[in-house]
Amino acid sequence: PKPEPDVFLESAKRLKVEPQYCLVIEDSINGVKAAKNARMKCLAVTNTFTEDKLMEADYVVNNLSNFDVGWLK
């Protein structure tokens, strides 16, 4: 279970993508921790928790329409 990174690492393995090239989209504190434990970038959405609780993520938005894809570059 999260915050263990196993689910994200297995997904990257199956996709044949190195973890540092993955972006995890999460809305929970443990999900963000799992993504960071997997050495992946993390976009957190404030559906369940407030922004201050998700600050470990690389990027935090209120909804996905506020996400700037240019950030990925």
PQR file of N, CA, C, O and H, with PARSE charges and radii, in Angstrom:
ATOM      1  N   PRO A   1       0.828  -1.213   0.000 -0.5600 1.5000
ATOM      2  CA  PRO A   1       0.000   0.000   0.000  0.2800 2.0000
ATOM      3  C   PRO A   1       0.864   1.266   0.000  0.5500 1.7000
ATOM      4  O   PRO A   1       2.005   1.250   0.460 -0.5500 1.4000
ATOM      5  N   LYS A   2       0.315   2.336  -0.511 -0.4000 1.5000
ATOM      6  CA  LYS A   2       1.008   3.616  -0.501 -0.0000 2.0000
ATOM      7  C   LYS A   2       1.243   4.032   0.950  0.5500 1.7000
ATOM      8  O   LYS A   2       0.357   3.818   1.776 -0.5500 1.4000
ATOM      9  H   LYS A   2      -0.613   2.349  -0.885  0.4000 1.0000
ATOM     10  N   PRO A   3       2.356   4.599   1.292 -0.5600 1.5000
ATOM     11  CA  PRO A   3       3.332   5.295   0.473  0.2800 2.0000
ATOM     12  C   PRO A   3       4.450   4.432  -0.105  0.5500 1.7000
ATOM     13  O   PRO A   3       5.440   4.963  -0.609 -0.5500 1.4000
ATOM     14  N   GLU A   4       4.307   3.126  -0.041 -0.4000 1.5000
ATOM     15  CA  GLU A   4       5.286   2.275  -0.723 -0.0000 2.0000
ATOM     16  C   GLU A   4       5.170   2.532  -2.228  0.5500 1.7000
ATOM     17  O   GLU A   4       4.060   2.664  -2.743 -0.5500 1.4000
ATOM     18  H   GLU A   4       3.503   2.694   0.368  0.4000 1.0000
ATOM     19  N   PRO A   5       6.292   2.605  -2.934 -0.5600 1.5000
ATOM     20  CA  PRO A   5       6.265   2.977  -4.351  0.2800 2.0000
ATOM     21  C   PRO A   5       6.017   1.820  -5.321  0.5500 1.7000
ATOM     22  O   PRO A   5       6.041   2.019  -6.535 -0.5500 1.4000
ATOM     23  N   ASP A   6       5.783   0.627  -4.802 -0.4000 1.5000
ATOM     24  CA  ASP A   6       5.728  -0.572  -5.641 -0.0000 2.0000
ATOM     25  C   ASP A   6       4.776  -0.467  -6.832  0.5500 1.7000
ATOM     26  O   ASP A   6       5.143  -0.855  -7.941 -0.5500 1.4000
ATOM     27  H   ASP A   6       5.764   0.465  -3.815  0.4000 1.0000
ATOM     28  N   VAL A   7       3.573   0.043  -6.628 -0.4000 1.5000
ATOM     29  CA  VAL A   7       2.594   0.108  -7.715 -0.0000 2.0000
ATOM     30  C   VAL A   7       3.098   1.012  -8.841  0.5500 1.7000
ATOM     31  O   VAL A   7       2.894   0.705 -10.015 -0.5500 1.4000
ATOM     32  H   VAL A   7       3.275   0.358  -5.727  0.4000 1.0000
ATOM     33  N   PHE A   8       3.747   2.109  -8.498 -0.4000 1.5000
ATOM     34  CA  PHE A   8       4.260   3.021  -9.515 -0.0000 2.0000
ATOM     35  C   PHE A   8       5.483   2.432 -10.214  0.5500 1.7000
ATOM     36  O   PHE A   8       5.625   2.561 -11.430 -0.5500 1.4000
ATOM     37  H   PHE A   8       3.913   2.358  -7.544  0.4000 1.0000
ATOM     38  N   LEU A   9       6.357   1.793  -9.458 -0.4000 1.5000
ATOM     39  CA  LEU A   9       7.538   1.187 -10.058 -0.0000 2.0000
ATOM     40  C   LEU A   9       7.161   0.038 -10.994  0.5500 1.7000
ATOM     41  O   LEU A   9       7.767  -0.123 -12.054 -0.5500 1.4000
ATOM     42  H   LEU A   9       6.242   1.688  -8.470  0.4000 1.0000
ATOM     43  N   GLU A  10       6.172  -0.753 -10.610 -0.4000 1.5000
ATOM     44  CA  GLU A  10       5.713  -1.847 -11.472 -0.0000 2.0000
ATOM     45  C   GLU A  10       5.075  -1.296 -12.754  0.5500 1.7000
ATOM     46  O   GLU A  10       5.265  -1.851 -13.836 -0.5500 1.4000
ATOM     47  H   GLU A  10       5.680  -0.623  -9.749  0.4000 1.0000
ATOM     48  N   SER A  11       4.333  -0.222 -12.624 -0.4000 1.5000
ATOM     49  CA  SER A  11       3.727   0.405 -13.811 -0.0000 2.0000
ATOM     50  C   SER A  11       4.804   0.890 -14.773  0.5500 1.7000
ATOM     51  O   SER A  11       4.706   0.667 -15.979 -0.5500 1.4000
ATOM     52  H   SER A  11       4.179   0.229 -11.745  0.4000 1.0000
ATOM     53  N   ALA A  12       5.827   1.549 -14.249 -0.4000 1.5000
ATOM     54  CA  ALA A  12       6.921   2.023 -15.095 -0.0000 2.0000
ATOM     55  C   ALA A  12       7.635   0.856 -15.765  0.5500 1.7000
ATOM     56  O   ALA A  12       7.987   0.924 -16.943 -0.5500 1.4000
ATOM     57  H   ALA A  12       5.907   1.731 -13.269  0.4000 1.0000
ATOM     58  N   LYS A  13       7.840  -0.196 -15.016 -0.4000 1.5000
ATOM     59  CA  LYS A  13       8.511  -1.385 -15.566 -0.0000 2.0000
ATOM     60  C   LYS A  13       7.706  -1.967 -16.722  0.5500 1.7000
ATOM     61  O   LYS A  13       8.266  -2.285 -17.772 -0.5500 1.4000
ATOM     62  H   LYS A  13       7.554  -0.251 -14.060  0.4000 1.0000
ATOM     63  N   ARG A  14       6.405  -2.107 -16.536 -0.4000 1.5000
ATOM     64  CA  ARG A  14       5.549  -2.671 -17.586 -0.0000 2.0000
ATOM     65  C   ARG A  14       5.493  -1.775 -18.812  0.5500 1.7000
ATOM     66  O   ARG A  14       5.367  -2.259 -19.937 -0.5500 1.4000
ATOM     67  H   ARG A  14       5.950  -1.849 -15.684  0.4000 1.0000
ATOM     68  N   LEU A  15       5.587  -0.471 -18.596 -0.4000 1.5000
ATOM     69  CA  LEU A  15       5.587   0.481 -19.707 -0.0000 2.0000
ATOM     70  C   LEU A  15       6.975   0.654 -20.327  0.5500 1.7000
ATOM     71  O   LEU A  15       7.134   1.312 -21.354 -0.5500 1.4000
ATOM     72  H   LEU A  15       5.689  -0.078 -17.682  0.4000 1.0000
ATOM     73  N   LYS A  16       7.973   0.049 -19.681 -0.4000 1.5000
ATOM     74  CA  LYS A  16       9.371   0.156 -20.128 -0.0000 2.0000
ATOM     75  C   LYS A  16       9.840   1.618 -20.153  0.5500 1.7000
ATOM     76  O   LYS A  16      10.458   2.088 -21.108 -0.5500 1.4000
ATOM     77  H   LYS A  16       7.844  -0.486 -18.846  0.4000 1.0000
ATOM     78  N   VAL A  17       9.512   2.312 -19.047 -0.4000 1.5000
ATOM     79  CA  VAL A  17       9.894   3.710 -18.886 -0.0000 2.0000
ATOM     80  C   VAL A  17      10.634   3.847 -17.558  0.5500 1.7000
ATOM     81  O   VAL A  17      10.181   3.333 -16.535 -0.5500 1.4000
ATOM     82  H   VAL A  17       9.010   1.930 -18.271  0.4000 1.0000
ATOM     83  N   GLU A  18      11.757   4.531 -17.575 -0.4000 1.5000
ATOM     84  CA  GLU A  18      12.500   4.770 -16.346 -0.0000 2.0000
ATOM     85  C   GLU A  18      11.685   5.680 -15.421  0.5500 1.7000
ATOM     86  O   GLU A  18      11.022   6.602 -15.895 -0.5500 1.4000
ATOM     87  H   GLU A  18      12.125   4.948 -18.406  0.4000 1.0000
ATOM     88  N   PRO A  19      11.726   5.431 -14.107 -0.5600 1.5000
ATOM     89  CA  PRO A  19      10.919   6.215 -13.165  0.2800 2.0000
ATOM     90  C   PRO A  19      11.089   7.733 -13.286  0.5500 1.7000
ATOM     91  O   PRO A  19      10.116   8.474 -13.140 -0.5500 1.4000
ATOM     92  N   GLN A  20      12.290   8.194 -13.547 -0.4000 1.5000
ATOM     93  CA  GLN A  20      12.509   9.646 -13.614 -0.0000 2.0000
ATOM     94  C   GLN A  20      11.800  10.300 -14.796  0.5500 1.7000
ATOM     95  O   GLN A  20      11.712  11.526 -14.856 -0.5500 1.4000
ATOM     96  H   GLN A  20      13.080   7.593 -13.666  0.4000 1.0000
ATOM     97  N   TYR A  21      11.292   9.502 -15.738 -0.4000 1.5000
ATOM     98  CA  TYR A  21      10.557  10.026 -16.884 -0.0000 2.0000
ATOM     99  C   TYR A  21       9.041   9.872 -16.723  0.5500 1.7000
ATOM    100  O   TYR A  21       8.291  10.102 -17.672 -0.5500 1.4000
ATOM    101  H   TYR A  21      11.363   8.506 -15.690  0.4000 1.0000
ATOM    102  N   CYS A  22       8.595   9.490 -15.540 -0.4000 1.5000
ATOM    103  CA  CYS A  22       7.171   9.281 -15.270 -0.0000 2.0000
ATOM    104  C   CYS A  22       6.585  10.476 -14.523  0.5500 1.7000
ATOM    105  O   CYS A  22       7.269  11.152 -13.755 -0.5500 1.4000
ATOM    106  H   CYS A  22       9.204   9.303 -14.769  0.4000 1.0000
ATOM    107  N   LEU A  23       5.309  10.711 -14.771 -0.4000 1.5000
ATOM    108  CA  LEU A  23       4.550  11.710 -14.029 -0.0000 2.0000
ATOM    109  C   LEU A  23       3.366  11.006 -13.384  0.5500 1.7000
ATOM    110  O   LEU A  23       2.548  10.387 -14.065 -0.5500 1.4000
ATOM    111  H   LEU A  23       4.754  10.162 -15.395  0.4000 1.0000
ATOM    112  N   VAL A  24       3.286  11.107 -12.080 -0.4000 1.5000
ATOM    113  CA  VAL A  24       2.181  10.539 -11.321 -0.0000 2.0000
ATOM    114  C   VAL A  24       1.205  11.667 -10.998  0.5500 1.7000
ATOM    115  O   VAL A  24       1.613  12.746 -10.568 -0.5500 1.4000
ATOM    116  H   VAL A  24       3.950  11.609 -11.527  0.4000 1.0000
ATOM    117  N   ILE A  25      -0.078  11.413 -11.208 -0.4000 1.5000
ATOM    118  CA  ILE A  25      -1.119  12.361 -10.826 -0.0000 2.0000
ATOM    119  C   ILE A  25      -1.823  11.777  -9.612  0.5500 1.7000
ATOM    120  O   ILE A  25      -2.362  10.672  -9.665 -0.5500 1.4000
ATOM    121  H   ILE A  25      -0.409  10.536 -11.557  0.4000 1.0000
ATOM    122  N   GLU A  26      -1.812  12.523  -8.524 -0.4000 1.5000
ATOM    123  CA  GLU A  26      -2.324  12.021  -7.249 -0.0000 2.0000
ATOM    124  C   GLU A  26      -3.184  13.070  -6.564  0.5500 1.7000
ATOM    125  O   GLU A  26      -3.112  14.260  -6.873 -0.5500 1.4000
ATOM    126  H   GLU A  26      -1.374  13.421  -8.481  0.4000 1.0000
ATOM    127  N   ASP A  27      -4.002  12.599  -5.626 -0.4000 1.5000
ATOM    128  CA  ASP A  27      -4.801  13.524  -4.822 -0.0000 2.0000
ATOM    129  C   ASP A  27      -4.726  13.194  -3.329  0.5500 1.7000
ATOM    130  O   ASP A  27      -5.530  13.682  -2.535 -0.5500 1.4000
ATOM    131  H   ASP A  27      -4.061  11.633  -5.375  0.4000 1.0000
ATOM    132  N   SER A  28      -3.748  12.357  -2.961 -0.4000 1.5000
ATOM    133  CA  SER A  28      -3.628  11.997  -1.547 -0.0000 2.0000
ATOM    134  C   SER A  28      -2.196  12.193  -1.068  0.5500 1.7000
ATOM    135  O   SER A  28      -1.251  12.174  -1.856 -0.5500 1.4000
ATOM    136  H   SER A  28      -3.095  11.961  -3.606  0.4000 1.0000
ATOM    137  N   ILE A  29      -2.061  12.378   0.224 -0.4000 1.5000
ATOM    138  CA  ILE A  29      -0.742  12.565   0.827 -0.0000 2.0000
ATOM    139  C   ILE A  29       0.114  11.328   0.615  0.5500 1.7000
ATOM    140  O   ILE A  29       1.267  11.445   0.200 -0.5500 1.4000
ATOM    141  H   ILE A  29      -2.830  12.393   0.864  0.4000 1.0000
ATOM    142  N   ASN A  30      -0.423  10.146   0.890 -0.4000 1.5000
ATOM    143  CA  ASN A  30       0.349   8.918   0.716 -0.0000 2.0000
ATOM    144  C   ASN A  30       0.654   8.640  -0.751  0.5500 1.7000
ATOM    145  O   ASN A  30       1.695   8.062  -1.062 -0.5500 1.4000
ATOM    146  H   ASN A  30      -1.360  10.051   1.227  0.4000 1.0000
ATOM    147  N   GLY A  31      -0.228   9.037  -1.649 -0.4000 1.5000
ATOM    148  CA  GLY A  31       0.033   8.877  -3.077 -0.0000 2.0000
ATOM    149  C   GLY A  31       1.200   9.739  -3.531  0.5500 1.7000
ATOM    150  O   GLY A  31       2.049   9.292  -4.302 -0.5500 1.4000
ATOM    151  H   GLY A  31      -1.074   9.507  -1.396  0.4000 1.0000
ATOM    152  N   VAL A  32       1.239  10.977  -3.048 -0.4000 1.5000
ATOM    153  CA  VAL A  32       2.357  11.868  -3.362 -0.0000 2.0000
ATOM    154  C   VAL A  32       3.649  11.287  -2.801  0.5500 1.7000
ATOM    155  O   VAL A  32       4.672  11.273  -3.485 -0.5500 1.4000
ATOM    156  H   VAL A  32       0.549  11.340  -2.421  0.4000 1.0000
ATOM    157  N   LYS A  33       3.609  10.811  -1.569 -0.4000 1.5000
ATOM    158  CA  LYS A  33       4.805  10.206  -0.967 -0.0000 2.0000
ATOM    159  C   LYS A  33       5.264   8.987  -1.759  0.5500 1.7000
ATOM    160  O   LYS A  33       6.464   8.785  -1.944 -0.5500 1.4000
ATOM    161  H   LYS A  33       2.777  10.823  -1.013  0.4000 1.0000
ATOM    162  N   ALA A  34       4.323   8.177  -2.227 -0.4000 1.5000
ATOM    163  CA  ALA A  34       4.675   6.993  -3.013 -0.0000 2.0000
ATOM    164  C   ALA A  34       5.341   7.395  -4.323  0.5500 1.7000
ATOM    165  O   ALA A  34       6.329   6.784  -4.730 -0.5500 1.4000
ATOM    166  H   ALA A  34       3.348   8.341  -2.077  0.4000 1.0000
ATOM    167  N   ALA A  35       4.814   8.403  -4.975 -0.4000 1.5000
ATOM    168  CA  ALA A  35       5.412   8.879  -6.226 -0.0000 2.0000
ATOM    169  C   ALA A  35       6.835   9.369  -5.994  0.5500 1.7000
ATOM    170  O   ALA A  35       7.740   9.038  -6.760 -0.5500 1.4000
ATOM    171  H   ALA A  35       4.011   8.899  -4.644  0.4000 1.0000
ATOM    172  N   LYS A  36       7.033  10.151  -4.947 -0.4000 1.5000
ATOM    173  CA  LYS A  36       8.367  10.669  -4.651 -0.0000 2.0000
ATOM    174  C   LYS A  36       9.303   9.543  -4.215  0.5500 1.7000
ATOM    175  O   LYS A  36      10.492   9.573  -4.532 -0.5500 1.4000
ATOM    176  H   LYS A  36       6.297  10.420  -4.325  0.4000 1.0000
ATOM    177  N   ASN A  37       8.774   8.540  -3.483 -0.4000 1.5000
ATOM    178  CA  ASN A  37       9.587   7.384  -3.106 -0.0000 2.0000
ATOM    179  C   ASN A  37      10.016   6.575  -4.335  0.5500 1.7000
ATOM    180  O   ASN A  37      11.036   5.886  -4.310 -0.5500 1.4000
ATOM    181  H   ASN A  37       7.808   8.516  -3.225  0.4000 1.0000
ATOM    182  N   ALA A  38       9.224   6.670  -5.408 -0.4000 1.5000
ATOM    183  CA  ALA A  38       9.558   5.978  -6.659 -0.0000 2.0000
ATOM    184  C   ALA A  38      10.485   6.825  -7.533  0.5500 1.7000
ATOM    185  O   ALA A  38      10.871   6.405  -8.623 -0.5500 1.4000
ATOM    186  H   ALA A  38       8.396   7.229  -5.428  0.4000 1.0000
ATOM    187  N   ARG A  39      10.840   8.020  -7.048 -0.4000 1.5000
ATOM    188  CA  ARG A  39      11.696   8.938  -7.800 -0.0000 2.0000
ATOM    189  C   ARG A  39      11.015   9.436  -9.077  0.5500 1.7000
ATOM    190  O   ARG A  39      11.661   9.626 -10.108 -0.5500 1.4000
ATOM    191  H   ARG A  39      10.526   8.360  -6.162  0.4000 1.0000
ATOM    192  N   MET A  40       9.698   9.643  -8.988 -0.4000 1.5000
ATOM    193  CA  MET A  40       8.916  10.129 -10.121 -0.0000 2.0000
ATOM    194  C   MET A  40       8.440  11.541  -9.836  0.5500 1.7000
ATOM    195  O   MET A  40       8.314  11.941  -8.679 -0.5500 1.4000
ATOM    196  H   MET A  40       9.173   9.488  -8.151  0.4000 1.0000
ATOM    197  N   LYS A  41       8.177  12.294 -10.893 -0.4000 1.5000
ATOM    198  CA  LYS A  41       7.557  13.608 -10.744 -0.0000 2.0000
ATOM    199  C   LYS A  41       6.114  13.390 -10.323  0.5500 1.7000
ATOM    200  O   LYS A  41       5.501  12.378 -10.663 -0.5500 1.4000
ATOM    201  H   LYS A  41       8.279  11.969 -11.833  0.4000 1.0000
ATOM    202  N   CYS A  42       5.580  14.346  -9.584 -0.4000 1.5000
ATOM    203  CA  CYS A  42       4.217  14.192  -9.092 -0.0000 2.0000
ATOM    204  C   CYS A  42       3.429  15.486  -9.249  0.5500 1.7000
ATOM    205  O   CYS A  42       3.876  16.560  -8.849 -0.5500 1.4000
ATOM    206  H   CYS A  42       6.078  15.168  -9.308  0.4000 1.0000
ATOM    207  N   LEU A  43       2.253  15.357  -9.836 -0.4000 1.5000
ATOM    208  CA  LEU A  43       1.281  16.427  -9.933 -0.0000 2.0000
ATOM    209  C   LEU A  43       0.176  16.088  -8.950  0.5500 1.7000
ATOM    210  O   LEU A  43      -0.468  15.045  -9.074 -0.5500 1.4000
ATOM    211  H   LEU A  43       1.890  14.484 -10.162  0.4000 1.0000
ATOM    212  N   ALA A  44      -0.050  16.951  -7.982 -0.4000 1.5000
ATOM    213  CA  ALA A  44      -1.091  16.720  -6.979 -0.0000 2.0000
ATOM    214  C   ALA A  44      -2.289  17.611  -7.278  0.5500 1.7000
ATOM    215  O   ALA A  44      -2.145  18.785  -7.619 -0.5500 1.4000
ATOM    216  H   ALA A  44       0.473  17.798  -7.881  0.4000 1.0000
ATOM    217  N   VAL A  45      -3.473  17.022  -7.142 -0.4000 1.5000
ATOM    218  CA  VAL A  45      -4.724  17.741  -7.354 -0.0000 2.0000
ATOM    219  C   VAL A  45      -5.441  17.819  -6.004  0.5500 1.7000
ATOM    220  O   VAL A  45      -5.578  16.816  -5.302 -0.5500 1.4000
ATOM    221  H   VAL A  45      -3.589  16.068  -6.866  0.4000 1.0000
ATOM    222  N   THR A  46      -5.890  19.012  -5.657 -0.4000 1.5000
ATOM    223  CA  THR A  46      -6.483  19.235  -4.337 -0.0000 2.0000
ATOM    224  C   THR A  46      -7.953  18.815  -4.288  0.5500 1.7000
ATOM    225  O   THR A  46      -8.824  19.620  -3.959 -0.5500 1.4000
ATOM    226  H   THR A  46      -5.779  19.826  -6.227  0.4000 1.0000
ATOM    227  N   ASN A  47      -8.221  17.558  -4.614 -0.4000 1.5000
ATOM    228  CA  ASN A  47      -9.587  17.028  -4.508 -0.0000 2.0000
ATOM    229  C   ASN A  47      -9.937  16.683  -3.067  0.5500 1.7000
ATOM    230  O   ASN A  47     -11.033  16.985  -2.595 -0.5500 1.4000
ATOM    231  H   ASN A  47      -7.514  16.903  -4.881  0.4000 1.0000
ATOM    232  N   THR A  48      -9.006  16.055  -2.380 -0.4000 1.5000
ATOM    233  CA  THR A  48      -9.261  15.539  -1.037 -0.0000 2.0000
ATOM    234  C   THR A  48      -8.517  16.333   0.031  0.5500 1.7000
ATOM    235  O   THR A  48      -9.043  16.568   1.119 -0.5500 1.4000
ATOM    236  H   THR A  48      -8.115  15.810  -2.764  0.4000 1.0000
ATOM    237  N   PHE A  49      -7.303  16.742  -0.284 -0.4000 1.5000
ATOM    238  CA  PHE A  49      -6.460  17.452   0.678 -0.0000 2.0000
ATOM    239  C   PHE A  49      -6.141  18.852   0.162  0.5500 1.7000
ATOM    240  O   PHE A  49      -6.142  19.096  -1.045 -0.5500 1.4000
ATOM    241  H   PHE A  49      -6.876  16.551  -1.168  0.4000 1.0000
ATOM    242  N   THR A  50      -5.873  19.754   1.077 -0.4000 1.5000
ATOM    243  CA  THR A  50      -5.522  21.125   0.710 -0.0000 2.0000
ATOM    244  C   THR A  50      -4.090  21.186   0.193  0.5500 1.7000
ATOM    245  O   THR A  50      -3.290  20.275   0.405 -0.5500 1.4000
ATOM    246  H   THR A  50      -5.872  19.556   2.057  0.4000 1.0000
ATOM    247  N   GLU A  51      -3.797  22.275  -0.486 -0.4000 1.5000
ATOM    248  CA  GLU A  51      -2.477  22.452  -1.102 -0.0000 2.0000
ATOM    249  C   GLU A  51      -1.344  22.309  -0.086  0.5500 1.7000
ATOM    250  O   GLU A  51      -0.321  21.694  -0.389 -0.5500 1.4000
ATOM    251  H   GLU A  51      -4.448  23.015  -0.659  0.4000 1.0000
ATOM    252  N   ASP A  52      -1.508  22.858   1.093 -0.4000 1.5000
ATOM    253  CA  ASP A  52      -0.442  22.790   2.098 -0.0000 2.0000
ATOM    254  C   ASP A  52      -0.141  21.352   2.518  0.5500 1.7000
ATOM    255  O   ASP A  52       0.973  21.069   2.958 -0.5500 1.4000
ATOM    256  H   ASP A  52      -2.338  23.358   1.339  0.4000 1.0000
ATOM    257  N   LYS A  53      -1.098  20.446   2.395 -0.4000 1.5000
ATOM    258  CA  LYS A  53      -0.886  19.035   2.741 -0.0000 2.0000
ATOM    259  C   LYS A  53      -0.194  18.261   1.615  0.5500 1.7000
ATOM    260  O   LYS A  53       0.343  17.177   1.842 -0.5500 1.4000
ATOM    261  H   LYS A  53      -2.003  20.676   2.037  0.4000 1.0000
ATOM    262  N   LEU A  54      -0.209  18.821   0.406 -0.4000 1.5000
ATOM    263  CA  LEU A  54       0.334  18.125  -0.773 -0.0000 2.0000
ATOM    264  C   LEU A  54       1.628  18.754  -1.287  0.5500 1.7000
ATOM    265  O   LEU A  54       2.056  18.474  -2.407 -0.5500 1.4000
ATOM    266  H   LEU A  54      -0.645  19.702   0.222  0.4000 1.0000
ATOM    267  N   MET A  55       2.243  19.594  -0.479 -0.4000 1.5000
ATOM    268  CA  MET A  55       3.403  20.375  -0.918 -0.0000 2.0000
ATOM    269  C   MET A  55       4.628  19.538  -1.289  0.5500 1.7000
ATOM    270  O   MET A  55       5.550  20.055  -1.920 -0.5500 1.4000
ATOM    271  H   MET A  55       1.896  19.822   0.431  0.4000 1.0000
ATOM    272  N   GLU A  56       4.658  18.273  -0.917 -0.4000 1.5000
ATOM    273  CA  GLU A  56       5.781  17.421  -1.307 -0.0000 2.0000
ATOM    274  C   GLU A  56       5.766  17.134  -2.811  0.5500 1.7000
ATOM    275  O   GLU A  56       6.780  16.732  -3.380 -0.5500 1.4000
ATOM    276  H   GLU A  56       3.909  17.852  -0.404  0.4000 1.0000
ATOM    277  N   ALA A  57       4.614  17.341  -3.447 -0.4000 1.5000
ATOM    278  CA  ALA A  57       4.497  17.137  -4.892 -0.0000 2.0000
ATOM    279  C   ALA A  57       5.313  18.196  -5.628  0.5500 1.7000
ATOM    280  O   ALA A  57       5.632  19.250  -5.076 -0.5500 1.4000
ATOM    281  H   ALA A  57       3.790  17.667  -2.984  0.4000 1.0000
ATOM    282  N   ASP A  58       5.643  17.899  -6.874 -0.4000 1.5000
ATOM    283  CA  ASP A  58       6.391  18.859  -7.690 -0.0000 2.0000
ATOM    284  C   ASP A  58       5.510  20.009  -8.162  0.5500 1.7000
ATOM    285  O   ASP A  58       5.986  21.121  -8.389 -0.5500 1.4000
ATOM    286  H   ASP A  58       5.385  17.043  -7.322  0.4000 1.0000
ATOM    287  N   TYR A  59       4.227  19.725  -8.306 -0.4000 1.5000
ATOM    288  CA  TYR A  59       3.290  20.718  -8.812 -0.0000 2.0000
ATOM    289  C   TYR A  59       1.939  20.434  -8.179  0.5500 1.7000
ATOM    290  O   TYR A  59       1.533  19.275  -8.108 -0.5500 1.4000
ATOM    291  H   TYR A  59       3.840  18.821  -8.122  0.4000 1.0000
ATOM    292  N   VAL A  60       1.233  21.457  -7.718 -0.4000 1.5000
ATOM    293  CA  VAL A  60      -0.076  21.290  -7.085 -0.0000 2.0000
ATOM    294  C   VAL A  60      -1.077  22.202  -7.793  0.5500 1.7000
ATOM    295  O   VAL A  60      -0.809  23.384  -8.007 -0.5500 1.4000
ATOM    296  H   VAL A  60       1.563  22.399  -7.776  0.4000 1.0000
ATOM    297  N   VAL A  61      -2.235  21.638  -8.155 -0.4000 1.5000
ATOM    298  CA  VAL A  61      -3.294  22.410  -8.810 -0.0000 2.0000
ATOM    299  C   VAL A  61      -4.628  22.113  -8.135  0.5500 1.7000
ATOM    300  O   VAL A  61      -4.789  21.093  -7.465 -0.5500 1.4000
ATOM    301  H   VAL A  61      -2.452  20.678  -7.981  0.4000 1.0000
ATOM    302  N   ASN A  62      -5.580  23.022  -8.324 -0.4000 1.5000
ATOM    303  CA  ASN A  62      -6.932  22.820  -7.800 -0.0000 2.0000
ATOM    304  C   ASN A  62      -7.738  21.878  -8.676  0.5500 1.7000
ATOM    305  O   ASN A  62      -8.596  21.144  -8.185 -0.5500 1.4000
ATOM    306  H   ASN A  62      -5.449  23.851  -8.868  0.4000 1.0000
ATOM    307  N   ASN A  63      -7.465  21.898  -9.969 -0.4000 1.5000
ATOM    308  CA  ASN A  63      -8.079  20.951 -10.896 -0.0000 2.0000
ATOM    309  C   ASN A  63      -7.158  20.820 -12.104  0.5500 1.7000
ATOM    310  O   ASN A  63      -6.286  21.661 -12.320 -0.5500 1.4000
ATOM    311  H   ASN A  63      -6.768  22.494 -10.368  0.4000 1.0000
ATOM    312  N   LEU A  64      -7.351  19.779 -12.880 -0.4000 1.5000
ATOM    313  CA  LEU A  64      -6.418  19.491 -13.972 -0.0000 2.0000
ATOM    314  C   LEU A  64      -6.458  20.534 -15.086  0.5500 1.7000
ATOM    315  O   LEU A  64      -5.502  20.643 -15.854 -0.5500 1.4000
ATOM    316  H   LEU A  64      -8.060  19.096 -12.705  0.4000 1.0000
ATOM    317  N   SER A  65      -7.525  21.289 -15.190 -0.4000 1.5000
ATOM    318  CA  SER A  65      -7.571  22.336 -16.215 -0.0000 2.0000
ATOM    319  C   SER A  65      -6.606  23.477 -15.885  0.5500 1.7000
ATOM    320  O   SER A  65      -6.302  24.292 -16.755 -0.5500 1.4000
ATOM    321  H   SER A  65      -8.302  21.200 -14.567  0.4000 1.0000
ATOM    322  N   ASN A  66      -6.123  23.547 -14.645 -0.4000 1.5000
ATOM    323  CA  ASN A  66      -5.143  24.562 -14.241 -0.0000 2.0000
ATOM    324  C   ASN A  66      -3.704  24.113 -14.450  0.5500 1.7000
ATOM    325  O   ASN A  66      -2.776  24.852 -14.121 -0.5500 1.4000
ATOM    326  H   ASN A  66      -6.371  22.884 -13.937  0.4000 1.0000
ATOM    327  N   PHE A  67      -3.505  22.928 -14.984 -0.4000 1.5000
ATOM    328  CA  PHE A  67      -2.151  22.415 -15.146 -0.0000 2.0000
ATOM    329  C   PHE A  67      -1.544  22.935 -16.449  0.5500 1.7000
ATOM    330  O   PHE A  67      -2.146  22.799 -17.514 -0.5500 1.4000
ATOM    331  H   PHE A  67      -4.259  22.327 -15.251  0.4000 1.0000
ATOM    332  N   ASP A  68      -0.368  23.522 -16.366 -0.4000 1.5000
ATOM    333  CA  ASP A  68       0.352  24.040 -17.520 -0.0000 2.0000
ATOM    334  C   ASP A  68       1.269  22.948 -18.058  0.5500 1.7000
ATOM    335  O   ASP A  68       2.265  22.602 -17.422 -0.5500 1.4000
ATOM    336  H   ASP A  68       0.121  23.633 -15.501  0.4000 1.0000
ATOM    337  N   VAL A  69       0.938  22.405 -19.225 -0.4000 1.5000
ATOM    338  CA  VAL A  69       1.717  21.315 -19.812 -0.0000 2.0000
ATOM    339  C   VAL A  69       3.161  21.756 -20.064  0.5500 1.7000
ATOM    340  O   VAL A  69       4.061  20.916 -20.094 -0.5500 1.4000
ATOM    341  H   VAL A  69       0.129  22.686 -19.742  0.4000 1.0000
ATOM    342  N   GLY A  70       3.394  23.037 -20.242 -0.4000 1.5000
ATOM    343  CA  GLY A  70       4.749  23.547 -20.430 -0.0000 2.0000
ATOM    344  C   GLY A  70       5.662  23.248 -19.260  0.5500 1.7000
ATOM    345  O   GLY A  70       6.884  23.213 -19.411 -0.5500 1.4000
ATOM    346  H   GLY A  70       2.664  23.720 -20.218  0.4000 1.0000
ATOM    347  N   TRP A  71       5.076  23.032 -18.091 -0.4000 1.5000
ATOM    348  CA  TRP A  71       5.860  22.666 -16.906 -0.0000 2.0000
ATOM    349  C   TRP A  71       6.630  21.376 -17.122  0.5500 1.7000
ATOM    350  O   TRP A  71       7.711  21.205 -16.560 -0.5500 1.4000
ATOM    351  H   TRP A  71       4.084  23.060 -17.968  0.4000 1.0000
ATOM    352  N   LEU A  72       6.096  20.468 -17.923 -0.4000 1.5000
ATOM    353  CA  LEU A  72       6.755  19.182 -18.149 -0.0000 2.0000
ATOM    354  C   LEU A  72       8.070  19.320 -18.898  0.5500 1.7000
ATOM    355  O   LEU A  72       8.940  18.458 -18.781 -0.5500 1.4000
ATOM    356  H   LEU A  72       5.218  20.607 -18.380  0.4000 1.0000
ATOM    357  N   LYS A  73       8.222  20.368 -19.649 -0.4000 1.5000
ATOM    358  CA  LYS A  73       9.445  20.568 -20.421 -0.0000 2.0000
ATOM    359  C   LYS A  73      10.523  21.043 -19.521  0.5500 1.7000
ATOM    360  O   LYS A  73      11.645  21.276 -19.971 -0.5500 1.4000
ATOM    361  H   LYS A  73       7.515  21.068 -19.744  0.4000 1.0000
TER
END
